């Protein structure tokens, strides 16, 4: 089987959608899966999502990016103000999935280790991967945390290709119609799963898409 590089958009606690998508993709040890961040918050079962991702790391080469929601969760372990901010942004749903009253410090050690292993970005020969956005004139290694994790495409839409010449794969900005946003030089695959849309996976080489929702329904492939 040919090795694939597959990106998966924002999961946000949608464990049923994630399981449906992975069961159809059937990752192999030859595959690389790049997770674009925002695994937790808002959706119904962040705990099950993180458990599935911990297990997925044993099945393929897994490259998890740090989303703004993971950044908030990690900061909330030792900062009361950060904890309150995270809870207002969907953290309540995450903690409830572990049991009412759970503190973020009390999450399972392997789940916290997974979150701590998340990278700010990823780069291959032909693609760049960022959770949120990119400045076309700045190498990815020099982009600010604000740009990589927080700046939505609604705030700032890149008007040209990145200086590397590579296509950038993004999440973070929900496409509420459930369709992938493909601008050729960047592709956003956050398709609003936690809001009733779809969780999207994309083979980055040929832009084949697969989508599942949190009712376990599936469509393959979505229109390019």
ChimeraX attribute file (.defattr): number of C-alpha atoms within 10 A of each C-alpha:
attribute: neighborCount
match mode: 1-to-1
recipient: residues
	/A:1	6
	/A:2	7
	/A:3	11
	/A:4	17
	/A:5	18
	/A:6	21
	/A:7	24
	/A:8	27
	/A:9	28
	/A:10	29
	/A:11	31
	/A:12	27
	/A:13	27
	/A:14	29
	/A:15	26
	/A:16	20
	/A:17	25
	/A:18	28
	/A:19	18
	/A:20	19
	/A:21	23
	/A:22	16
	/A:23	10
	/A:24	13
	/A:25	12
	/A:26	10
	/A:27	18
	/A:28	17
	/A:29	12
	/A:30	13
	/A:31	18
	/A:32	20
	/A:33	22
	/A:34	23
	/A:35	28
	/A:36	32
	/A:37	33
	/A:38	26
	/A:39	31
	/A:40	28
	/A:41	28
	/A:42	21
	/A:43	23
	/A:44	20
	/A:45	22
	/A:46	26
	/A:47	24
	/A:48	19
	/A:49	24
	/A:50	21
	/A:51	15
	/A:52	15
	/A:53	19
	/A:54	17
	/A:55	11
	/A:56	16
	/A:57	16
	/A:58	11
	/A:59	16
	/A:60	16
	/A:61	17
	/A:62	19
	/A:63	19
	/A:64	27
	/A:65	25
	/A:66	25
	/A:67	28
	/A:68	22
	/A:69	23
	/A:70	23
	/A:71	17
	/A:72	18
	/A:73	23
	/A:74	19
	/A:75	16
	/A:76	21
	/A:77	15
	/A:78	12
	/A:79	10
	/A:80	11
	/A:81	10
	/A:82	16
	/A:83	20
	/A:84	14
	/A:85	14
	/A:86	22
	/A:87	17
	/A:88	10
	/A:89	14
	/A:90	16
	/A:91	24
	/A:92	17
	/A:93	22
	/A:94	25
	/A:95	22
	/A:96	17
	/A:97	17
	/A:98	18
	/A:99	11
	/A:100	11
	/A:101	9
	/A:102	14
	/A:103	14
	/A:104	19
	/A:105	13
	/A:106	11
	/A:107	15
	/A:108	13
	/A:109	10
	/A:110	12
	/A:111	16
	/A:112	17
	/A:113	12
	/A:114	15
	/A:115	22
	/A:116	14
	/A:117	13
	/A:118	18
	/A:119	17
	/A:120	21
	/A:121	23
	/A:122	20
	/A:123	13
	/A:124	10
	/A:125	7
	/A:126	12
	/A:127	17
	/A:128	20
	/A:129	27
	/A:130	28
	/A:131	33
	/A:132	27
	/A:133	29
	/A:134	29
	/A:135	20
	/A:136	17
	/A:137	13
	/A:138	13
	/A:139	12
	/A:140	22
	/A:141	11
	/A:142	8
	/A:143	18
	/A:144	15
	/A:145	13
	/A:146	13
	/A:147	17
	/A:148	26
	/A:149	27
	/A:150	18
	/A:151	20
	/A:152	20
	/A:153	17
	/A:154	8
	/A:155	10
	/A:156	12
	/A:157	13
	/A:158	16
	/A:159	11
	/A:160	14
	/A:161	17
	/A:162	20
	/A:163	12
	/A:164	16
	/A:165	13
	/A:166	17
	/A:167	19
	/A:168	25
	/A:169	27
	/A:170	28
	/A:171	33
	/A:172	28
	/A:173	22
	/A:174	24
	/A:175	18
	/A:176	15
	/A:177	12
	/A:178	21
	/A:179	20
	/A:180	22
	/A:181	19
	/A:182	13
	/A:183	14
	/A:184	10
	/A:185	16
	/A:186	24
	/A:187	19
	/A:188	25
	/A:189	29
	/A:190	31
	/A:191	28
	/A:192	25
	/A:193	27
	/A:194	21
	/A:195	16
	/A:196	15
	/A:197	20
	/A:198	34
	/A:199	29
	/A:200	31
	/A:201	27
	/A:202	25
	/A:203	16
	/A:204	19
	/A:205	11
	/A:206	9
	/A:207	15
	/A:208	15
	/A:209	21
	/A:210	22
	/A:211	27
	/A:212	24
	/A:213	26
	/A:214	24
	/A:215	13
	/A:216	16
	/A:217	13
	/A:218	18
	/A:219	14
	/A:220	11
	/A:221	14
	/A:222	15
	/A:223	10
	/A:224	10
